[in-house]
Amino acid sequence: MGLLVLFFTSISHAEDEYYTWIDEDGVVNYSERNPQGFDARFVTRGQRFGYQADDPPEQKPPAQTATPAVEEERDIDAEIATQKARIDKEIAAAKKSNCNIGKLNLAQLQNYNRIKVEGDDGQIRVLSEEEKQSKIDKAKTTISENCN
């Protein structure tokens, strides 16, 4: 019985808090630890999944009682506009995050002469001038595409 209580306690604790962020490839990531070098958002149990803490979900107007024929005649254009606005807001947030990542990468590449990276074999090595310039060009492209 005690093991059962311990098991359910650990499951509920695992869902308490986490971090979410969008990486340089546009992929949404989730972690229990705050990632280094990314603008991560801390999410707690009290927040609904998928919504910003300072951004409460949009409230739908209360449903009106109507006949079945009227319910089928919903305003599709209004629903599409609402969805488009939500998607545009998500894209803007992703672009802002990508902009910040590009700026951070560019600053680090320009401020340090020797940039160390981990190779495919797990060994630490220094970027060549060509590799460094390629990464600078990529950072500038990221900035131009995502910063307004």
C-alpha positions in Angstrom: 0.0 0.0 0.0 2.9 2.4 0.9 4.5 1.8 -2.5 1.3 2.6 -4.3 1.1 6.0 -2.4 4.7 6.7 -3.2 4.2 5.9 -6.9 1.2 8.2 -7.3 3.0 11.0 -5.4 6.1 10.8 -7.7 3.9 10.9 -10.8 2.0 14.0 -9.7 5.3 15.7 -8.7 6.9 15.0 -12.1 4.3 17.2 -13.8 4.7 20.2 -11.5 7.2 22.5 -13.3 9.2 22.6 -16.5 10.9 24.9 -19.0 9.9 25.3 -22.6 11.8 27.1 -25.4 12.3 27.1 -29.2 15.7 26.2 -30.5 17.5 27.6 -33.6 15.8 25.0 -35.8 12.3 26.2 -34.7 11.7 23.1 -32.6 9.8 23.5 -29.3 11.7 21.8 -26.4 10.7 20.9 -22.9 13.0 20.3 -19.9 13.0 20.2 -16.1 16.1 22.3 -16.1 16.6 25.8 -17.5 18.7 25.5 -20.7 21.8 27.6 -21.1 21.8 30.1 -24.0 18.1 30.0 -24.7 15.2 32.3 -23.7 13.2 29.6 -21.9 9.8 30.1 -20.4 9.1 28.6 -16.9 5.8 26.7 -16.7 4.1 25.7 -13.5 1.2 23.4 -12.7 -1.2 26.3 -12.3 -0.7 27.3 -15.9 -2.6 25.7 -18.7 -0.5 23.8 -21.2 0.3 25.9 -24.3 -0.5 29.3 -22.9 1.9 32.0 -21.7 1.7 32.8 -18.0 1.0 36.5 -18.7 -1.3 35.6 -21.6 -4.5 34.0 -20.3 -6.4 32.0 -22.9 -9.0 33.9 -24.9 -12.4 33.5 -23.5 -15.1 32.3 -25.8 -18.4 34.0 -25.6 -21.0 32.0 -23.7 -22.9 29.6 -25.9 -26.3 30.8 -26.9 -29.2 28.4 -26.9 -30.3 27.9 -30.5 -32.0 25.4 -32.7 -29.7 22.8 -34.3 -30.0 24.5 -37.7 -28.7 27.8 -36.3 -25.7 26.0 -34.5 -24.6 24.7 -37.9 -24.6 28.2 -39.3 -21.6 29.3 -37.2 -19.4 32.1 -38.5 -16.5 30.2 -40.2 -14.8 33.5 -41.2 -14.7 34.6 -37.6 -13.3 31.3 -36.4 -10.6 31.4 -39.2 -9.7 35.0 -38.2 -9.4 33.9 -34.5 -7.2 31.0 -35.4 -5.1 33.1 -37.7 -4.6 35.7 -35.0 -3.5 33.0 -32.6 -1.1 31.4 -35.1 0.3 34.9 -36.0 1.0 35.5 -32.3 2.8 32.2 -31.9 4.9 32.9 -35.0 5.8 36.3 -33.6 6.9 34.8 -30.3 9.0 32.2 -32.2 10.6 34.9 -34.4 11.4 37.0 -31.3 13.1 34.0 -29.7 15.0 33.2 -32.9 16.0 36.9 -33.2 17.5 36.8 -29.7 19.3 33.5 -30.3 20.8 34.9 -33.6 22.0 38.1 -31.8 23.5 36.1 -29.0 25.3 33.8 -31.4 26.6 36.7 -33.5 27.9 38.6 -30.5 29.8 35.5 -29.2 31.2 34.8 -32.6 32.4 38.3 -33.1 33.7 38.9 -29.6 35.9 35.8 -29.2 38.8 34.9 -31.4 38.8 31.2 -30.6 35.5 29.4 -30.5 35.6 25.9 -29.0 33.1 23.3 -30.1 32.5 19.6 -29.5 33.2 17.5 -32.6 31.3 14.5 -33.7 33.9 12.3 -31.9 33.3 14.1 -28.6 36.6 15.9 -28.7 36.8 19.7 -28.1 38.3 21.6 -31.0 38.6 25.2 -32.2 36.5 26.4 -35.1 38.5 27.2 -38.2 38.2 30.7 -39.7 36.0 29.4 -42.5 33.7 27.6 -40.1 33.6 30.7 -37.9 32.7 32.9 -40.9 30.0 30.4 -42.0 28.4 30.5 -38.5 28.6 34.3 -38.5 26.8 34.4 -41.9 24.2 32.0 -40.6 23.7 34.2 -37.5 23.3 37.3 -39.7 20.7 35.4 -41.8 18.8 34.4 -38.7 18.8 38.0 -37.5 17.6 39.4 -40.9 14.8 36.8 -41.1 13.5 37.1 -37.6 14.3 40.6 -36.3 12.0 43.5 -37.3 
